[in-house]
Amino acid sequence: MALVEMMMPKMGESIMEGTVLKWLKSVGDTIEQDESVLEVATDKVDTEVPALEGGVLQQILVQEGDVVAVGAPIAVIATNGEDTGSSAAPVATEAPSAAAPQETTPQAAAATTAAESAPAKLDQPATGRFYSPLVLNIAREEGISMQELEYIPGTGKEGRVSKKDIMTYVESRSEAPQQATAPVTAAPASQAPAQQSAAAPSQSAQPQQAAAAKPAASFSGNTEIIEMDRMRRMIADRMVESKRTSPHVTSFVEADVTNLVNWRNKWKNDYKKREGENLTFTPIFIDAIAKAIKDFPMINVSVDGSNIIRHKDINIGMAVALPSGNLIVPNIKNADQLNLNGLTKKVNDLANRGRLNKLTPDDLSGGTYTVSNVGSFGNVMGTPIIMQPQVAIMAVGAIKKKPAVIETPEGDLIGIRHFMFLSHSYDHRVVDGSLGGMFVRRVADYLENFDINQTI
């Protein structure tokens, strides 16, 4: 018999935790390999988690509703199918040594507790170590100085401090006693009053602390308080983290898409009859973006500390609105290798499964660039927030008819044309204005020069 810990799996790019929705198995149940054991929810998808090992579910380590970090143990499975409900070894209790004292002074107990709860620190400061902007922001918010930061142990590459490292340090620091613990040795009686006055807060300090506390919010009877649902809370955290991590810059281009609109109007009814699916603008936009990424591959990157990771695969995510009002972003893998018909099939499939909550973790992972069609809501433009760890995202606005000057060999004319705005937000740490601006201009060029003679 062997005991195997079941871990919280990684269920998508940038997903660091999941919420346990429901346990599908109980302690003592027999589990087959790859059989679903529990349901887990993230900010992107709700999915069932299968067991990697078959056996008997011996222990459940987390409860329904708990938020669990990726890689943390969630259950214990006894392999080989043995029922180990009563086989757990009892915890051995050492008999007290005759030489050891049976009582511990309060001062010694307090000192021991302080030592156990004190956050782990390095013996020597790690000077010259690189810190990501996210780690520095967390340190600033938590009041951690640079000198203190240099003593935090790092588990990242070359000893770098990760988000998990600094959050663990913050938690252990908050759990540690806030005031100095009295020494183990008893102080002389003459010093006791002085120690007590130093340890206890002054009477004048207490009103100041109470005044500094945030007053409770007050609402009238005409106000409705709505608690955020789980997905909305997670989306909020991701958006704040993205803005804190990446300095956002947005460039705008207006594109004449008259040829594209006329081509779609010509083919959409035939396509609907033949394929039973709608021919939307989204696959056409994705096709243009994939072509532009091949022209400007440094848009298809992510950032890891001081390193830039360039991705050879072009996996384009598309924002899908859910009935709840939340957004989810499934990815089209290798979008540059699909023709327009293949992109249309993929877009429709992901959109339909997203609205039915049928997406898989693989559908949501591995994205390298994202497009958001804000035009579907009647918006002409927007300033989208980057999906970390990507470095760019494009919003496509509504297509509107406008009068425009048309240049012809015989002279200029005024005509009615179809225009739309493209909004390109990018991470200014690694994407300068020239690259960000040229990229969105290239996408507009592909849309304006759309081949009206092609078939689908």
N, C-alpha and C positions, 0 to 999 in steps of 0.2 A: 504494500500500500504506500502511496505517496500523496502528499498534500500539495496542491498546486494553487497558487493565487491567481485569480481572474482579475485582470487590470481593466481600467477604463480606457477604451481604445480611442485613437485619434480619428475624428470623423469629419475632417475637412481642413482646408487651409485656414490658418490663423485661429482655429478653434482650440482653446486651451482648457475648456471645462464642459461638463454636461450635467443636466439635471435628471435624476432618476425619477421616471414617471410611474413605473409599475413593475413589480417583480412578477414574472410569469411562472416562476418555480418557487417552491418552499423548501426549507431545510429538511433534508432527508429524501428529497425527490431524486430519482435517477435521471441523469442528463446524458443524451447522446452527443457525440462530437458534432459541432456546427448547429446544434439545436438552440433556438432562441431562449435566453434566460431572463432578460429584462428589457424594458423599453426605456430609451434614453432620449432626451430632448436637448438640442442646442439652439443657438440663435438662427440656425440655418435649416435644420432638418430634425424631424422626429423619426427614430429608427429603432429596430430591435437589435440587441447585441447577442451574437451567438457565442457558445462556449467553444474554446479552442481545444479543450480536453474533455473526454467523456468520463463519467464517474457519478459520484453522489455529492449533491450540494450539502456540504458540511456546515458552512457558516455564512451568513449574510453580514457584510461589514458596514454597509450604508443603507439608509432607510429611504423610502419613497419621499420625494421632495428635497432630498439632499443634493447640493451642488458639489460635484466631485471633479478634481483636476485630472487632466489626461495623464495616464500612466500610474494613477493611484490604485491600490487594491480595492476591489469592491466585493469580492466573495472568495471563499476557499472551497475547492473541489477535491474530494478524495477520489483518486483515480483507481482503476481496476474494478470499479463497480462495487466496492465494499462499503457496507453500511457502518460508518464510524461514529454513529451518534453517541455511543457510550464508550468509545475507545480513546477519547481525548485523555492524555496523561494529566493527572492532577498536578497542580502547582506545588512543588516541594517547598516546605517551610523549614528553614534552618532552625535548629534548636539554639537557644541563646547560649553563648559561651559563658562559662563560669567566671572567666576573668573580665568579661565585658560588663560595663555598668548597665543596669536595667532602666535607668531613667536618663532623660536628656533635658538639659536646661533649656528654657524658652529661648535664650540668646543663641545657643548652639543650633537649635532647630531653625530659627530665623535665618541664621547665616547659611545653613545647608540649603534651605529653600531658595535663598537669593542666588547661591552658586548654581543650583540646578536650572533656574529660570533665566539666568543671564544669557543674552544672545552670544552665539559663537563668534569669535574674532580671531584674526590672524595674529601671530606673534610679532610679525614685522609688517609695517605698512607697505602695500603694493604700489609704490610710486611709479608714475609714468604709465599706468594701466589705462586702456581705452574704456570709456563708458558711453553707451548708446544714449541718444537724446531721451528715450523713454525712461531709462534708469535715472538719468540726471533730473528729469521732471519729478519722478516719484520721490527722489531724495530731497528735492526742494520743497515739495508739498509736505513731507514728513519731518522737515526740520533737521535733516541729516547733513552735517557739514562735509566738505571735501576731505578733511582729515579723518573723520569717522568713516567715510565711504571707503577709504583706502584700507581699512582693517576688515571689511566684510569679505568673507570667503566667496570665491567665484567658482562656478562649475562649468562655465562656458569655455570656449576655445581660448587657449593661452591664459586661463585663469580669469576670464572676463566675468563680470557680474551680470547675470541674467535678471529678467523680471522676477522669476521665481525666487532667486537668491535674495533680492532686496526685499521682496514681500515677506519671505520667511523671517528675515532679520527684523523687519518692522513689527511683525506679530510677536516675536519673542521679546523684542524690546518693550512692547506695550504690556506684556505679561509680567515683566520683571518689576520688582518693587521700585516705586518712584522715589523713595527717600532712603538715605543711607541707613544701613542696619547697624544697630549698636554692637560694639565689640563683644567677643565671647566672655572676656574677663570682666568681672564686676567692677564698676567704678566706685571710687570712694563716696561716702555719703554726702560729703560736702559738694561734690560735683553733680549730684543727681538733679537738683532743681535747674541747674544751667542746661543739662542735657535735655530735660523735659521741655524747657522753653524753646530750645533750638529745634527740637523735633516737631513740636506742635505748631500749626499755623497760628499767626497772630489774629486777634479779634478783628483788627482793622483790615486784614487781608481777605477775610471771608466775605464781607459785603462787596469788595471789588471783584472777587471771583464770581459771585452771584450776578453782579451787574454785567459782567462780560459774557455770561451764558446767553445763548440765543433764545429770545422769547418764543413761547409757543404760538404757532400760527392760529389766527382767528378768522373764521369765515361767517358770512351772513347766511340766512336761510335761503337766499336765492342762489347759492353756490353749490355746485355738485362736485364731490371729490371722487375721482376715478383712479383706482390703483392700476399702474402699468401691469400688463400681463408679462409672463416670463420672456417671451420673444422680444417685446418692446424694450424691456430693461436691458437685455443683452445687446440689442442693436444700439441702444443709447451708449452703452459702454464702448462698443467697437467704434462708433463714430467719434466720440470724444478722444479715444486713444489715437485714432487716425489723424485728427487735427493736431493733436499734441506731438505726434511723431513726425509728420510731414508738413513742411511749409508749402501750402497750396498756392498755386498760381493758375489762373484760368485765361485761356486765349479763345477768341471768338472769330468765326468765319461765316459769312453768308454765302450759300451755294444756290446756283440756279439748277434745279432738278426737274425742269420741264420735260426733258426727254425721258427721264426715269419714270415720271408720273404717267406720261402717255403710253409708255411700253407696258406698265403694270395694268393700266385700264384696258389695254388690248388683250392681255393674256389671263387676267384673273378669273373670268367666268369659265373659260375653257379648262383652266387648271382645276377649278373647283369641281367641275363635272367629271374630269378624268381621275383626279386623285382623292376627291372627297375632302379636301383640306383648303384652307384659305391661303392665298398668296399675299403676304404682307410685305411692308417695306423693310422690316427688321433684318431678314436674311440678306437683302441687298446692301444695307448699311454694314453688316458684319463682313460681307465679301470685300467691300471697299477698305475697311479697316485692316483686314488681314493682308491685303495687297500693300497697304501703306506701311505696315509693320515690317514686311520684307524689305522695303526700301529704307526704313529707319529702324534697324534692329535694336538700337539702344533705348527704344521705348519699351521693349519687351524684356525688362530687367526687374530685379528686386535688390534690396539693400540688406546686407548683413554686417553690421558694425561699420568698418571702414572699407568693406569689400562690396563690389558690384557684381551681382550674379546675372549673367546674360542667359536667357532661356532660348533654346533652339526650337522647342515646341511652341506653337502659337495656339494657346487655349483661351478663347474669348468668352468671358462671362456676360450674361444678359440678365438685367434686373427684371424680375417677374413680380407683379403685384398680386398679393393673396387676397382672398375674400375678407380677411380680417383687417386689411389695410396695411399690413406689414409687407416688407419686400424680402425676396429670396433671390439668390444669384447662382443659378446653375451654369456650368461651363460646357462649351462646345470644344471638345478636344481636337487638335490639329485642324482648325477651321480653314487653314490655307489649302488643305488637301481635298476639300469638298467643293463640288460645283454648286451652282445656284439651287438646283433641285435638291441636292443633298443637304444644303444649309436650311432650306425651307422645311424639309422633313424633320430635321433635328430641332429647329426652333419651335415648331409646333408640338413636337413630342415633349420637350422639356417644359414648355409653358403649360401644357395640359397636365402633366404629372406634378408640376409644382403647385398648381391650384388644387389638386386632389391630395396633396401631401404624400405623394408616392415617389419622391426623389430619393436617391441613395446617396450615401456619403461620397462615393466616387463621382457622382454628378456635381458635387459641390467643391471638390478639391482640385488643386493643380492649376487654377486660373492664373493667367499671366497679364491679361488686359480685360477691361470691362466696358460695356456700352449700356447706357440707360436711355430708353426712349421716353423722354418727358413729353414729347409731342402727343403721345396717346392720351394724355390728360388735358390736351388743349394748350399746353405751355409752349411758348415760342423759343425759350432758352432756359438754361439753368446752370448752376455752379455745383456740380456733383462732388461728393467726398470720395477720396481714393479708398479702394478696398485693399487693406494691408495684407501681405507685404508688397503688393504691386506698387507701381510708381505713377500710374496714369489711368484716367477714366474719361470717357466721352459721353456727353449728353446730346441727343439729337432732338431738335424741336419740331413743332408742328409745321406742316407744309402749308404756305399761304400764297394766294394769288396776289401779285403786285404789278403795277405798271412799270415798265423798264425800257431803257434805251437799247434798241437792237441795232448792231452795226452790220451793214450790208455793203456789197460793192457799189451799189447805187446810192448809198448814203445812210444816215441814221434814221431809225423809225421808232415810234413808241408802240409797244405791244404788251400784252398780258402774259406774264410768266409765273412759274411756280418757284418760290424761294423757301429756304429753310436755314436756320442757324445751327451751327455745330459749336458746342462748348467743350473745350478740352482742358481739364484740370490735371496738373502734373506736379510731381514732387520736385521742388526747386533745389533740393540737395544734390540731385544727380541729373535733372533735366533742366537745361537752361532755356531761356525764352526763345532762342533761335531754333533749337530742336523741337520744343513744344509747339511753336508757331508753324514751322515748316511741316510738321506731321499733320496737323489738322488741315492745313492748306492742301496737302497731298490727298487726304481723304476726300475733300471737297472736289478736287480735280477728277478723281475717279468717278464720283457721282455725276459731275457735270458732263463728263465724256462717256457716259454709259452707252454701251453698244445697243442701239435700238433694233438691230437686225438679228440679235441672238434669239434662240428659242428656249423653251423650258418644258 
